[in-house]
């Protein structure tokens, strides 16, 4: 497998930005002899009015290439991020046509025999989690990666067409003798207290943890007063802190309740804390809960996110080197609440990815929710790499 070609550009005119990126792509193709069959196109919200025209133009420039992608409040390429400015990113790959297939609402995946799939989706799609689980069931590994298209006012995703609502993407059935695809999740939060067990709940309303009132457990983990008249005043004063507090839902098989869960693994799904019910000593979580589930309260933490991001980059790079393979291309989907601004300076997150992974072709976007395994995540980064069995040329 040849190294992928990738490019990015910013310009007030979408077609001029594409022309600038095309020059970069063609220079790389001349050097490598790449004959692309699959392409990724990501663009910021400023280009939404030209989405159909952009797709038509990339088809014209590179005939026979199948295209997928999405719009985002931000996009990324190489070690650069673009937030809230007109920009686009492209990546082209030469994959055997029989080893990938695009899907959308107009073209279901069916029983094609995929090993795993990249998914872009609309956040407003009803029963999205169930649709993801159904799609995962149509793959051999049950693994999905990707994210929700994002924007301040509107968003789209694409798979040989521009789509609103539902989901679309590409399914892959790689040949291990030629190439394979690996993916990792980087968490962005750190636990504030112990891992707890849901002992009483009504849908999203959590009333009991470890056989104690859920609100009391939350206040204890936040080191706030519990169970006194002063606590009620403290609760009102703690509203800003509660707004920053999130809930990490742990997958089945998590360690026993009451133990430390400071560093999150990829099986944790972070959800918003959406309210409190002082009269019932309960809290509301942005997901329906089940008795026996494990959870811990958490907050976003830039240092934990940086450390975990470098960890997954090192793991992916190490696995490629151990197998004598090279990274032909990569896709990075990060939370719209992350990126450089969260980490202290512009493009910081992508610079860390580049530092940990190496200067490989990479494109992606900042999503309204990230997809990994068969679940929606929040405040994470999902990094996926295409490994070539022989050195890329």
C-alpha positions as CSV (number, residue, x, y, z in Angstrom):
1,X,0.0,0.0,0.0
2,X,1.3,3.4,-0.9
3,X,1.3,6.3,1.5
4,X,-1.9,8.4,1.3
5,X,-1.9,11.9,-0.1
6,X,-3.3,14.6,2.1
7,X,-3.7,18.4,1.9
8,X,-5.5,21.3,3.6
9,X,-6.2,24.9,2.8
10,X,-8.1,27.9,4.0
11,X,-9.7,30.6,1.8
12,X,-13.0,32.6,1.8
13,X,-13.9,30.9,-1.5
14,X,-14.4,27.2,-1.1
15,X,-13.4,26.4,-4.6
16,X,-10.2,28.3,-4.4
17,X,-9.4,26.5,-1.2
18,X,-10.0,23.2,-3.0
19,X,-7.8,24.3,-5.9
20,X,-5.0,25.1,-3.4
21,X,-5.4,21.7,-1.8
22,X,-5.5,19.9,-5.2
23,X,-2.1,21.4,-6.1
24,X,-0.7,19.8,-2.9
25,X,-2.4,16.4,-3.6
26,X,-1.1,16.3,-7.2
27,X,2.5,17.0,-6.2
28,X,2.3,14.0,-3.8
29,X,0.8,11.8,-6.4
30,X,3.6,12.6,-8.9
31,X,6.1,11.5,-6.3
32,X,4.3,8.3,-5.2
33,X,2.4,7.1,-8.3
34,X,-0.7,7.0,-6.2
35,X,-3.9,5.9,-8.1
36,X,-6.6,6.8,-5.6
37,X,-9.8,4.9,-5.1
38,X,-11.1,6.3,-1.8
39,X,-11.1,9.9,-0.5
40,X,-12.0,11.8,2.6
41,X,-13.3,15.4,2.5
42,X,-13.8,17.4,5.7
43,X,-14.7,21.1,5.7
44,X,-15.9,23.7,8.2
45,X,-19.4,25.2,8.5
46,X,-18.5,28.2,6.3
47,X,-18.5,25.9,3.2
48,X,-21.9,24.3,3.9
49,X,-23.6,26.3,1.1
50,X,-21.0,24.9,-1.3
51,X,-21.1,21.3,-0.1
52,X,-22.8,19.8,-3.1
53,X,-20.5,21.8,-5.5
54,X,-17.4,20.7,-3.6
55,X,-18.4,17.1,-3.8
56,X,-19.0,17.5,-7.5
57,X,-15.7,19.1,-8.0
58,X,-13.6,16.5,-6.2
59,X,-15.4,13.8,-8.3
60,X,-14.4,15.7,-11.4
61,X,-10.8,16.2,-10.3
62,X,-10.3,12.6,-9.3
63,X,-12.7,10.4,-11.4
64,X,-13.6,7.1,-9.9
65,X,-12.8,8.0,-6.3
66,X,-15.4,7.2,-3.7
67,X,-15.8,10.0,-1.2
68,X,-16.8,10.2,2.4
69,X,-16.5,12.9,5.1
70,X,-18.4,15.4,7.2
71,X,-18.6,19.1,8.1
72,X,-17.4,20.3,11.5
73,X,-17.1,23.3,13.7
74,X,-13.4,22.6,13.3
75,X,-11.3,20.3,11.0
76,X,-7.7,19.1,11.2
77,X,-4.9,17.9,8.9
78,X,-1.3,17.1,9.7
79,X,-0.5,19.1,12.8
80,X,-2.9,21.9,12.1
81,X,-6.5,22.7,13.4
82,X,-9.0,25.1,11.8
83,X,-11.8,26.3,14.0
84,X,-14.6,28.7,12.9
85,X,-12.8,29.7,9.7
86,X,-13.3,28.6,6.1
87,X,-11.1,25.6,5.6
88,X,-11.1,22.1,4.1
89,X,-8.9,19.0,4.3
90,X,-8.5,16.1,1.8
91,X,-7.0,12.7,1.9
92,X,-6.7,10.2,-0.9
93,X,-5.9,6.4,-0.6
94,X,-5.3,3.6,-3.1
95,X,-7.2,0.7,-1.6
96,X,-8.5,-2.3,-3.5
97,X,-12.1,-1.5,-4.5
98,X,-13.3,-4.9,-3.3
99,X,-12.0,-4.2,0.2
100,X,-14.2,-1.2,1.1
101,X,-17.8,-0.1,0.5
102,X,-19.6,3.1,1.2
103,X,-23.0,3.1,2.9
104,X,-25.7,5.5,3.7
105,X,-29.5,5.6,4.2
106,X,-29.9,5.3,0.4
107,X,-27.3,2.4,0.3
108,X,-27.4,0.2,3.4
109,X,-24.4,-1.9,4.1
110,X,-26.4,-5.2,4.3
111,X,-24.4,-8.4,4.5
112,X,-21.3,-7.3,2.6
113,X,-19.0,-8.9,5.1
114,X,-17.1,-5.9,6.6
115,X,-14.6,-6.3,9.4
116,X,-15.1,-2.7,10.8
117,X,-16.6,0.6,9.7
118,X,-16.0,4.3,9.8
119,X,-19.2,6.2,10.6
120,X,-20.3,9.8,10.3
121,X,-23.8,10.7,11.7
122,X,-26.3,13.4,12.4
123,X,-26.6,14.1,16.1
124,X,-30.4,14.6,15.7
125,X,-31.0,11.1,14.4
126,X,-33.6,9.3,16.5
127,X,-32.4,6.1,18.2
128,X,-28.9,6.8,17.1
129,X,-27.3,4.5,19.7
130,X,-29.5,1.6,18.6
131,X,-28.6,2.3,14.9
132,X,-24.9,2.2,15.8
133,X,-25.3,-1.1,17.6
134,X,-27.2,-2.5,14.6
135,X,-24.4,-1.4,12.2
136,X,-21.7,-2.8,14.5
137,X,-23.5,-6.1,14.3
138,X,-23.0,-6.2,10.6
139,X,-19.2,-6.1,11.0
140,X,-17.0,-9.0,11.9
141,X,-15.3,-7.2,14.8
142,X,-18.2,-5.2,16.0
143,X,-16.0,-2.1,15.9
144,X,-17.1,1.3,14.6
145,X,-15.1,4.6,14.6
146,X,-16.0,8.1,13.6
147,X,-18.1,10.9,14.9
148,X,-21.1,13.2,14.7
149,X,-21.0,16.0,12.2
150,X,-20.9,19.3,14.0
151,X,-21.7,23.0,13.5
152,X,-23.0,26.1,15.2
153,X,-26.2,26.0,13.1
154,X,-26.1,23.2,10.6
155,X,-24.0,20.1,9.6
156,X,-23.8,17.4,6.9
157,X,-22.1,14.2,6.4
158,X,-21.2,12.6,3.0
159,X,-20.8,9.2,1.4
160,X,-21.0,9.8,-2.4
161,X,-23.8,12.2,-1.6
162,X,-24.5,15.0,0.9
163,X,-26.7,13.8,3.8
164,X,-28.6,15.3,6.7
165,X,-30.0,12.9,9.3
166,X,-29.1,9.2,9.7
167,X,-25.6,7.9,9.3
168,X,-23.1,7.1,6.5
169,X,-19.6,6.1,6.0
170,X,-17.3,3.4,4.7
171,X,-16.9,-0.3,5.7
172,X,-13.6,-2.1,5.4
173,X,-12.5,-5.6,4.9
174,X,-8.7,-5.3,4.8
175,X,-6.3,-8.0,3.7
176,X,-3.9,-8.7,6.5
177,X,-1.2,-9.6,3.9
178,X,-1.5,-6.1,2.5
179,X,-3.0,-3.7,5.0
180,X,-5.0,-3.4,8.2
181,X,-6.8,-0.7,10.2
182,X,-6.3,0.0,13.9
183,X,-8.2,2.4,16.2
184,X,-7.8,3.7,19.7
185,X,-9.8,6.0,22.0
186,X,-8.2,8.7,24.1
187,X,-10.2,9.9,27.1
188,X,-10.3,13.6,28.1
189,X,-11.7,13.3,31.7
190,X,-10.4,12.3,35.1
191,X,-12.5,10.8,37.9
192,X,-13.2,12.8,41.0
193,X,-14.0,10.0,43.3
194,X,-14.5,6.2,43.5
195,X,-16.2,3.9,41.2
196,X,-19.8,3.5,42.4
197,X,-22.7,1.1,41.7
198,X,-26.2,2.3,40.6
199,X,-28.6,1.0,43.3
200,X,-31.7,2.9,42.4
201,X,-32.8,4.8,39.2
202,X,-35.8,5.7,37.1
203,X,-34.6,6.1,33.5
204,X,-32.1,9.0,33.5
205,X,-32.9,10.0,37.1
206,X,-30.3,8.5,39.5
207,X,-31.6,8.2,43.1
208,X,-29.3,5.7,44.6
209,X,-25.6,4.9,44.5
210,X,-24.0,2.2,46.7
211,X,-27.4,2.1,48.6
212,X,-27.0,5.8,49.5
213,X,-28.8,8.9,48.1
214,X,-27.1,9.6,44.8
215,X,-26.9,13.4,45.5
216,X,-25.1,12.8,48.8
217,X,-22.5,10.6,46.9
218,X,-22.0,13.3,44.3
219,X,-21.5,16.0,47.0
220,X,-19.1,13.8,48.9
221,X,-17.0,13.2,45.8
222,X,-16.9,16.9,45.1
223,X,-15.8,17.5,48.7
224,X,-19.0,19.5,49.4
225,X,-21.1,19.5,52.6
226,X,-23.6,16.6,52.8
227,X,-26.8,16.1,54.7
228,X,-27.1,19.3,56.7
229,X,-29.0,22.6,56.4
230,X,-25.7,24.2,55.5
231,X,-25.5,21.7,52.7
232,X,-28.6,23.1,51.0
233,X,-26.9,26.5,50.9
234,X,-23.7,24.9,49.8
235,X,-25.6,23.1,47.0
236,X,-26.8,26.5,45.6
237,X,-23.3,27.9,45.9
238,X,-21.9,24.8,44.2
239,X,-24.0,25.2,40.9
240,X,-20.9,26.3,38.9
241,X,-19.0,23.3,40.1
242,X,-21.9,21.0,39.3
243,X,-22.1,22.4,35.7
244,X,-18.5,21.2,35.2
245,X,-19.2,17.8,36.6
246,X,-19.7,14.9,34.2
247,X,-20.6,11.2,34.7
248,X,-18.3,8.4,33.5
249,X,-20.3,5.2,32.7
250,X,-18.2,2.1,33.0
251,X,-18.7,-0.9,30.8
252,X,-19.7,-4.3,32.3
253,X,-16.8,-6.0,34.0
254,X,-15.5,-2.7,35.5
255,X,-13.6,-3.0,38.8
256,X,-15.5,-3.3,42.0
257,X,-17.4,-0.3,43.3
258,X,-15.6,1.7,45.9
259,X,-12.2,1.5,44.3
260,X,-10.3,4.2,42.6
261,X,-11.1,5.0,38.9
262,X,-8.9,8.0,38.3
263,X,-7.6,7.2,34.8
264,X,-10.3,6.3,32.4
265,X,-9.9,3.5,29.8
266,X,-11.6,3.5,26.4
267,X,-14.6,1.5,27.8
268,X,-15.8,4.5,29.8
269,X,-18.5,6.6,28.2
270,X,-18.8,10.2,29.5
271,X,-22.2,11.8,29.8
272,X,-23.5,15.1,31.0
273,X,-25.0,15.7,34.5
274,X,-28.2,17.5,33.4
275,X,-29.8,18.3,36.8
276,X,-30.3,17.6,40.5
277,X,-33.5,16.8,42.4
278,X,-32.9,17.9,46.1
279,X,-36.2,16.6,47.3
280,X,-35.4,13.1,46.2
281,X,-31.6,13.5,46.7
282,X,-31.3,12.5,43.1
283,X,-29.4,13.6,40.0
284,X,-30.3,13.4,36.3
285,X,-27.8,12.0,33.7
286,X,-28.0,12.3,29.9
287,X,-28.6,8.6,29.5
288,X,-31.1,6.0,30.7
289,X,-29.5,4.1,33.5
290,X,-29.9,0.5,34.8
291,X,-29.5,-0.9,38.3
292,X,-26.1,-2.4,38.8
293,X,-24.3,-0.1,36.4
294,X,-20.9,1.3,37.5
295,X,-20.1,5.0,37.3
296,X,-17.9,7.7,38.6
297,X,-18.1,11.4,38.6
298,X,-15.5,13.2,36.6
299,X,-14.3,16.5,35.1
300,X,-12.5,17.4,32.0
301,X,-8.8,17.5,32.6
302,X,-6.3,18.8,29.9
303,X,-3.3,17.0,31.4
304,X,-5.1,13.7,31.6
305,X,-6.2,14.1,28.0
306,X,-2.7,15.0,26.8
307,X,-1.2,12.0,28.6
308,X,-3.8,9.6,27.2
309,X,-3.5,11.0,23.7
310,X,0.3,10.4,23.7
311,X,-0.3,7.0,25.1
312,X,-2.6,5.9,22.2
313,X,-0.2,7.4,19.6
314,X,2.7,5.5,21.1
315,X,0.7,2.3,21.2
316,X,-0.3,2.6,17.5
317,X,3.1,3.6,16.4
318,X,4.7,0.8,18.4
319,X,2.3,-1.9,17.1
320,X,3.2,-0.8,13.5
321,X,6.9,-0.9,14.2
322,X,6.7,-4.3,15.9
323,X,5.0,-5.8,12.9
324,X,7.4,-4.2,10.4
325,X,4.6,-2.0,9.0
326,X,4.3,1.6,8.2
327,X,1.4,4.1,8.8
328,X,0.0,4.9,5.4
329,X,-2.6,7.4,6.7
330,X,-4.6,8.3,9.7
331,X,-8.0,9.8,10.7
332,X,-8.5,11.7,13.9
333,X,-11.9,12.6,15.3
334,X,-11.8,14.8,18.4
335,X,-14.5,16.4,20.5
336,X,-15.6,19.9,19.5
337,X,-14.9,20.9,23.1
338,X,-11.2,19.8,22.8
339,X,-8.7,21.1,20.3
340,X,-6.0,23.7,20.9
341,X,-8.2,26.1,22.9
342,X,-8.7,23.4,25.5
343,X,-5.0,22.5,25.7
344,X,-3.7,26.0,25.9
345,X,-2.7,27.1,22.4
346,X,-3.8,26.8,18.8
347,X,-3.3,23.3,17.2
348,X,-1.8,21.9,20.4
349,X,-3.8,18.7,20.3
350,X,-2.8,18.0,16.7
351,X,0.8,18.8,17.4
352,X,0.8,16.2,20.1
353,X,-0.7,13.7,17.7
354,X,2.0,14.5,15.2
355,X,4.7,14.2,17.9
356,X,3.4,10.8,19.1
357,X,2.5,9.3,15.7
358,X,5.0,10.9,13.4
359,X,4.5,13.1,10.4
360,X,2.0,10.8,8.7
361,X,-0.8,11.8,6.3
362,X,-3.7,12.7,8.6
363,X,-7.1,14.4,8.3
364,X,-10.2,14.6,10.6
365,X,-12.7,16.9,12.3
366,X,-14.0,18.1,15.6
367,X,-17.3,16.3,16.3
368,X,-20.4,16.7,18.3
369,X,-19.8,13.3,19.8
370,X,-17.3,10.6,19.0
371,X,-17.9,7.0,17.9
372,X,-15.8,4.1,19.1
373,X,-16.7,0.4,19.5
374,X,-20.5,0.6,19.1
375,X,-21.0,3.6,21.4
376,X,-21.2,7.3,21.4
377,X,-18.5,9.0,23.5
378,X,-17.9,12.6,24.7
379,X,-14.7,14.6,25.3
380,X,-12.6,11.9,23.7
381,X,-10.3,11.7,20.7
382,X,-10.6,8.7,18.3
383,X,-7.4,8.0,16.3
384,X,-7.5,5.4,13.5
385,X,-4.5,4.4,11.4
386,X,-4.1,2.4,8.1
387,X,-1.1,0.1,8.4
388,X,0.7,-1.0,5.3
389,X,2.3,-4.4,5.3
390,X,5.2,-3.2,3.2
391,X,7.0,0.2,3.4
392,X,5.0,3.0,1.8
393,X,6.6,4.4,-1.3
